[in-house]
């Protein structure tokens, strides 16, 4: 099935359809119109005189609208088609579709236009699994509108379908009997609203967004232009980077998610279709990646995750005081506590990463007020590392789910059940302490110490955090180092044994700074060696490990987000050539995906395939993959805040030629960064003094 994705900037709505615009949900193809974790349309099928339509072309003018150009019948009927259809669809606060039927003949045409509609109101989280509803599905026609609904106790959702042209409306759809004059046309606009109803029958969102300006296509287009206009301009001699950058900035706008808790703020949703919701890890990493380009995402993320920070011990939700959420959903399963995601805290990495984001945000923006505003949240997160993260009492961050029924078994970024294994493929026992968690904890303590000393007026706390970080680094480099391979173990298991598989996680250790300088070269060699580096990027698990599979979600695929962090870490330790190779591989891969990097793609050797092999069920767009090129650009240009200045140290592979990043926002106002190489691949610009852009910050 050809899938088209349309995502509204601030209404948390998206549509998945086939190549001619029909929605026909199946377990293998979860098409539909979705809003707030519920599918409001599972069937939306257009026919003319009983015939299905076939696509001629498609136009995607923006992320919130699409046009399908269609003809009735099979492809063999394309020649001298007497009738064609333009199906113009948008998502602007609701789902709207304009149908235009054109008669190309010299005779009048009698045409029956039928739109078949239905909804199963399945929660997004199980859309691909099939599910028998526990509540009551209903249909009714009222005042010329078709109402499709679902009710289970106080949980109620309803789809309302109306038309600008008179139609015969029944419980299965809308039918139009039309006569189109020679070379004439007929048109109607269908409007579909997905309602989240309270017991009194009112839409919840009418109370959440009182007086808020109605969203339409012109307003969304204006918002998009404002967003793109505020972003830095990127110019590169290698066209794939320019193309990917443009796609990245548009997709970040498309992924903008306004939660009911903070309807006026926008943070990045995790990804579509499976994760169109708030996810702590994805929001934090994407905000980190985007700081030099769109710092407002970080502020919204800090605000939202701080509001929902854990406050009590709750086994069902894996909640603990100070813990930052893993995920928040709104659908039926969480409403009836069949699933814990309202919110769910089953992640051991989001909490230290929250402190990392707060510190990095201040370094870029100089926003000291926010650092002081979120002091309590940051202190609670740092306390969680030692109080609840240290399950074994040995100074490491461990995880073991409290919710044994529906909680996640793996609560690191590699959440697949088979992701944490030994060389021979055996799964590690619980609890588990993966290596990157220790790096995140180390980084959080170092950054927390800076915040305590400079903004919280607590030098004793800063001294303590720095001392704990130093002890953690020393202990980690002793206990996680695999001597016979000279790399860091993927994890420790519950018995303290090294889980000795070679994995991409070791790259995260570099950007956190926990790696001893004397060992960094060996880590870099492994990351760019043939077992981990495919030619397109670093695999999640090394070739030859017991569970290696080039199409395994976390056991052999290449993740653009993972690679952006690895390149950032390599640059931190001075491995500029290695960081450049990763950046070049990922941007080259993006060219094969029309500029939109998916969540993951196959880990096959580059020599075996002409291009990167898609992972069949990857989210796309996915926020961290979308943000990956931004962090790679930062890495290539060596962008680092230093007080009120931005230091630039370009280190570009020859293929990039020259990169200009203009109007970079930050505490310095707006500045430009330029890097280039000559024909021999030697850097010709290594700027540390920057020209201020004419625009103000």
N, C-alpha and C positions, 0 to 999 in steps of 0.2 A: 504494500500500500504506500502511495506517495503521501507524505504527511506535510501539511502546511501549518505553521504555527503563527498565531497572531496574539500579541500580548499587549494589554493596555498598561499605560504607565502608572496610573494611580488607582485603578479600580479592582485590581487583583482578579482579572478575568482573562481567560485564554480559550482559544478554539483550536481543535485538531480535526483536520478533515482529510479526505482523499484528494486525488488530483483534479477531480471535477467539482469539488466543494461539498460533496455529500458527507454526512456524518453517519456512520454505521458502526456502532461500538461492538467489538468482539474481544475476547480475552487476549488475542494476539495483536489487536489493533484498537487501543482504547480511545477511539475518536470521540469527540463530544464538545459540548460547550460547558466550561467549568468556571465556577466562582466559589471562593472560600471553601475549598476542599470538597465540593459537591459537584457531580455532573448533572447539569440542568437540562441538557439535551443529549440523548443517546442515539436518536434517529432523526435525521433531517435530510430527506431524499426528494429530489426534484425530478419530475418527468413531464414530457410534452407528448400529448396524445398517447400516453401509456408507455412511451419509450424512455429509457435511460439516456443520459447525455454523455458525450465523450469530449475530452479536452483538446482544444487546438493550441491554446497558449495561456500563459498566466503572467500577471503583472503584480509585483509587490512594491507599491510606491512607498510604503512605510511599514513599521512593525505592527501597526494597529489596523491595517487595511490590506485587502487583496482583491484583485479582479480576475475572474475566470472567464475565458472565451470558449464557448462550447457549441456543439452541434448535436442534434438528436441522432441516435443510432450508433452503430459500430463504426470503426475507423474507415471501412470500405465505403461508407456513405459520404465521405468528405467531399468528393468531387461534385460540384454544382449543388451544394447544399442549399435548399430553398429557404431554410430558416436557421437562424443562429441565436444564441443566448449570451448575454453579458450578465454575469453574476457578480455584483460589487458588494463586498462584505466589509464591515468595520466593527470594531469593538470600542465603544466610547461610553463607558458607564453601563452599557448593556450591549446586546448582540443585535446588529441591524444588517439587513440584506436587501439590496435593491435588485430586482429582477427586470431585465429588459429583453423582450423577445422581438427580433427583427425579421420582417418578411422581405426576402430578396427577390421574390417572383413578381411577375406582372399581373397576377391574379390575387383576389382576396383570399385570406387563409383563415379557416376556422380551427382554432387551437384550444385544447384543454390543457391548462397548466395546473399541475397538482403538486403540492408540497406535503409530504407525509412526515408527521412529527410524533415523537414519543420521548419519554425520559424514564430512566430507571433510578435516578437520584442516588447512584452508587457513590460512596466516599472515594475520593481520589486515591487514597492510600491503598485501596484494594481494587482499583479500576481494571487491572489486568488479570484479576483472579476469578472474576465472576462471583456473584453473591446473591443469595435469595433474600429479599427484603424482609425485615421483621415487622415493619409497620404496614400501613395501608396506602397503596397507590390509588389515585383517583383521577378522573378526567371529567371535565364539564365544559359546556359552551355557555357563555354568558355575555350578553351585549355585543355579539359579534366577535368575541375573543375566545380563544381556546385556552383553558386552564388545565395544566398538568400538575399534579401535586403529590406530595408524600407526607404522611403524618405518622409519627410514633410517639405517643404520649404528648409531651409539650414540644417535641422537636418537629418542626414543620418547614418544608421547603416547597416553593411553587414556581412554575414557569408559566408566564403569561405571554401569549402570542397574538399580535394584532396586525392589521394590514391597512394600507392607505386606500386600496381599491376594494370595492365590494367583493366578497368571496362567499362561497358556500362552505361554512365551517361545521365540521362534525368532530367527534372525539378522536378521529385519526388524522386530521390535518385540514388543509385549506385547498379548495378547488376553484379555479377561475375558468369561465367559458368566454373566450375572447374571439373577436373578429378583427383581423388586422388587414388594413387596406394595402393595395399593391405598393411595395417599397416603403411601407409604413412600419410603425413600431408600437409596442404596448409595454407599459411599465407599472410596477407596483413596488412599494417598500414594505418589507416585513420587519416588525420590531419584536424582539424577544427579551423579556426581562426575567432575571432570576431573583426571586424574593427569598430573603431569610426572615421568616415570619415569627413574631412573638405570639403568645397565646391569644392576645386580643386581635390578631390578624394584621397588625402593622409591621412594616419592614423595619428590622432592627437598624439598618443603615440610615434610615431617615432621621433617627435620633442621634446617631453617631456623627453624621455630617450635616448638622442643621445649618441652613443658609449657605452651604458651600456651593460655589459656582458650578453649574452643570457642565459636565465634560462632553464635548462634541469633537468632531474631527479637526475643525479649525483650531480649537483650543489645544488639543493634543499636538498638532503640528507646531503651534507656537511654542509650547513647552519644550518640544524636541529641539527646535532651533535655538531656544535660549540655553538649553543644556549643552548643545554642541558649541555654541558661541562662547560659553564660559570655559570650555576645555582648552588645553594647550593645542597649538597647531603643530602637527608632525609632518616633516618633509624628509624623504629618504630616497637615496639613489636606487635602492632595491624596491621595486614596486610592491611585492607581496607584503612588506611591512606596512606601507601606507594603506593598502587595502585592508589588512587585518586590523589596523588601528581604527579606521573608519567604522568597520563592522563592530569592533569592540565597544566603541563609545555609544553606538546606536543600541546594541544589545544590553548594555548596562542601563540605559534608559528603559528599555523594554522590560527588564527584570525588576524595575522599581516597585516595591511592595509597601503599601501603607496599611499597617495593622490597625485593627479596631481600637487597640489600646492607645495608639498615637496616630490618629488619622491624618494629621497635618504633616507628618514626617515620612520620608521615603528611605528605606534601606534595601539592600539587594536580596531578592528571593534566591533560594538555593539553585533552582533550575527547573526546566520544563522538559517533559511533562510530569515527571514523578515527584518532584520536590518543589512545587510551586507554593512555597510557604517560607516562614522564617526558620532558619537553621543557624544556630550560634556559630559553629565552626566556619561555615561558608560565608556568613556575613562578616565575620572578623577577618578572615584571610582576604576576601575580596576588598574590604575596606583598606587593609594594609597595602594591597597591590595598587589600589587606585589613589593613594594619598597624594602623589604629585600631580594628579589629574582632576580628581573630584573629591576633595577632602570632606565635603559635607556628608558623604556616605558614612564616614567613620563616626561623626558626631551623632547621627541618627542611630547607628548600631550601638554605640556606647549607651545612649539613652534608653533604647528599647531593652537591651539585655540587662541593664542595671535595674530597670523597673521590675523585671521578672526574676531577679536573682533569688536563688533558693534561700529559704528562711527557716525551714523545719526539716525534721527527718520524716520522709514519706517513702516507704518501700515501693509502693506502686509506681511512683513517678521517678524513682531513683534520686529523689531530692535530698539535699543536705545543705545546711547553712553555708552561705557564701558561694555555692556552686552556680555556674552559669549554664543556662538551658542548652540542650541539644536541639530541640525542635518544638514548634508550636503549630497545632492544627485546630481547625474549627468544625470538622465534620461529625457525622452521626456516631462513629465509633468512639470518639473521645467524649462526646456528650453523654454517652451511656457507660463510660469507663470500661469499654471493651478493649480499648487501647489507651496508653498513658500519656499521649502527646498533647496535653493541654494545661501546662507545658510538660515536656519530658526532659529529664536532666541526665540521661545516660551517656555522658561523654566525660572523659577525664582530661581532655585537652583544652576545652573551651575556657575553663576558669583561669589558668595561667595566661592563656592567650589574650584574655580580656585586659590584663595588666599591660601586656606588650602593646596592644593597640592604643590604650590610653597614653602611654609614654610616647609612642611614635607619633601619635596625633599632635601632642604638644610640641614635639621637636620640629614638626613641619609647620604648624600653624601659629605657635606662640600663644595658644589659648590657655592661659594659666587658670582662668576662671573655671573652665570645665574640669581641669585636674583637681581643683579644690572642691568642686561640686560633687565629684565622684570619689572623693577620698574614702568614704565609708565603704563603698562597694569594692574599691581596690584593696583596702585592708582586709575586708571579709574574704576576698578571693585569695589573697596571700595566706590568710589564716587557714583556708580550706586545704591548701597544698600540704600543710603539716598536720592538720587535725584529722581530716577525713580522707585526703589522698594517700596518706602514708598508712595503708591498711596493715602492713607488716611491722611497722615501727622501726624501720631501718633507714629512714630518710629518703626513700624513693617514692614516686607517685605510682600507685597501683590502681587497678580497677577490678571489680567483681560486681556484677549486677545484683541489686537488691530484689528486683522484680524478676523472679525465675520463670514466670509464665510468658510474659510478652515483652520483657526488657531485652535490650541488645546484649549479646554475649561479649562482643568486642566493642570497647568504648574508646578506641583510639580512632585515628582518621581512616584506618583500614578496617572497616566494620564487618566485612564478610566473615562468616563463621569459620572459613578455612584459611584466613589471612595470616595467622600467627603460628608458624610451624618451625620445626627443626629442619636441618639439612635433609634428613631422610624422609621428610614429609609428615612425621608425627606431629599432632597438634599439641600445643603447650597446655599445661594444666593451669587452672585458675587458683588464685588471682594472677594477673599478668602485669608486668611493668615494662612497657615497650620503651625502646631507647629514646625516641623523640620526645616522649613525655618528660623525661629527665632534662632534656635540653630546654624545653619550654619552661619548666620550673626554674631552671638556672637563670634563664633570660628574664623571667618575671621578677625574680629576686633582685637581680642587678638593676633592672629598670625601676622596680619599686623603691629601691634604695635612693636612686636619683630623685624620684618624686618626693620621697619623705624628707630628703635633705634640702631640696630647693623650694618646695611648695607647701609641705605640711608642717614645717618647723619642728621636725622630730629627728635630730641627728642620731640619737641613741638607737632608734628603730632602724635608721639607715645603716648604721654600723653593724647591727645584728643581722640584717638581711645580707649584707656583703660578706660577712663571716660565714653565714650558712651557705651562700652560693659557692664560696671557695671550697668549703668542705664537701659540698655535693660534687663539684667538678673533680676533686681529687678522688673521691670514692667511686664515682662513675667510671673514670678512666682506669681504675683498678678492676672493677667487677664486670664491666661490659666488654672489655677488650678480649677478642678471640685471638689467642696467640698464634695458633697454627694457620690462621688466614690473614692476620693483621688487618682486622676491621672490627667494628663494634657489633655485638650481637643484636639481633632484632629485638630481643626482650629477655627478661628473666621470668622463669615460671614460678609457681607457688612454692616449689622446693628450693628456689634460689639457683637453679641450673640455668646456664646460658642457652637461650633459644637461638641456635647458631646459624640460622639461614642468613644469607647475604641479600640485603634488600635496599631499596631506595631510601629507607628511613634514615640511613646514615648521612644523607645529604642535608636533612633537616638539622642535624647536629652542628653542621658548619655555620648555618646562619644564626643559630642560637648562641654560638661562641663557646660551647662546653668542650670542644675538642682541643686537646693539647697540641700546641704548635708543631711539636716533633712528629705527630702522627697525621697531620693534615694531608701531607703529600700522598700517603698510602690510601687515604680515603678518596682523594681526588682521582688517583689511579684506578681504584675499583669502579668509581662512578662512570668514568670514561672508558673503562675496559670493555672487552667484547661480551662479557657475560651480562653486564647491566645496560650498556649503551647499545641501542638498536640501530643507530644511525639517524633516527628521527628524534630520539629522546631516551631518557633513562627509564628502564623497566621497573615496575614495582617490586618484582622478585627476579633474582638472577637466573639466567638460563643454566640448567643443570641441577637446580635445587629440586627436592623431591616433589613439591607441588607446583613447579613451574608450568605455566600454560600461557602462551602468548595471547589467548583470548580469555584468560581468567581475570575477573574483575579487579582483584587486588593482588594477583599472583602471577603477573607477567605482562599486563597491559602497560601502556605509557599514558600517564596523566599529565596534561599540560600544566596544571596547577602545581603538582609535585615538582615538575621540572623547573618552574619559575623560582620556587623556593630553593631548590638545589643550586641553580645558577647564582642566586643572590648569596648563598653561603660560600660558594667557591670564590666569588669576588671578594668577600670579606677576608678570606685567608690569602688573597693575592693571586689566585689561579685564574687570571683574566682570559687566557686562551681557552681553558676548559669551559669557563662560563660562556664564552662566545660560541663554542661549538654547540652547546646545548641550545642557546638562543637561536642559532642558525637552523638547527634541526627542527625546532618547534615552529618557527616562522615558516620554514619551508613546508612543513606538514600543513600549516594553515592554508597555504595556497591550494592544496588539494581538497580542502573543505570550504572553498569559496570565501575564505577569510574568517569563518566561524569555527573556532576550535571546539570540538565536542568534549564532554567530560573525560573520555578515555578513548584510546584506539589501540589496535593490536600491537603486540610487542615483537612482531616478526622482524628478522634482520632486513635492513633496507635493500640488501643485494637480492633478496628473494622476491620482492614485490616492487612494482613500478610506483606505487604510492602507499601511504599509510592505510592500513586495513581498518575500516570502521568497526567499532564495538557495537553489536546490534541493538542494545537497549540503553545506550548512553543518553543522559540528559543533554539537550542541545537546544538553545543556549543553556549553559551551566555557569553560575556566577564566577567560580574560581578559575575555570578554564577561560572564561571571557576576560577576566582580569589578568591572566598570565602574561599576555604580551606587554601590558603596562609595566609589570615588575621587570620583565626582560629588558625593556627600554631603559628603565632606571638603572639596571645592572650594567648595560652596555655603556651608558654615559657616565656611570660612576657617580650618580647624584646622591649626595649626603648632606643633610642640614648640619651646620656648624654655627651654633649661636644664631645670630640674625642673618647669616649668609648661607648661600647654597654653594657647596663645593662640587665641582665637576671634574671628573677624571676619565675621559673617554678611553675605551679599549674595544675597538670594533674589528670583527673579522673582515677580510677584504671584500666579501660579497656585499656587505651593507654599504660600502662606499662612503657615504656621508649621511649623518642624521642631524637634523635640526629640530629641536623641540622648543617652541616659542611660547612665551607667556605662561611660564610655570608658576602656579599660585603658591603662596606660602607667607611666612612671617616677614619675608623680604619684599613683599609686594608681588610684582610680576617680573620674572627674569627669563632670559633665553639660555639654552645650552646647545652647543654645537660640537660634534665630533666627526672626524673623517680620517680616512687612510689613503696613502698614495698607492701607486700601482704595485709596489712591492709588499703591500700589506702593513706598512709601518704607519703608526699614528702620526698625523700632522697637526692635530689640534688636541691639546690637553689643557683646557681652560679651567682656571680657577677664579678669574675675574669675569663677571657677567654684565652684559648691557641690560639695563632696565627697560622693559617693554613700555611703549607709550600708554598701554592700558593700566588702569589702577586695579589693585587686588579687590 
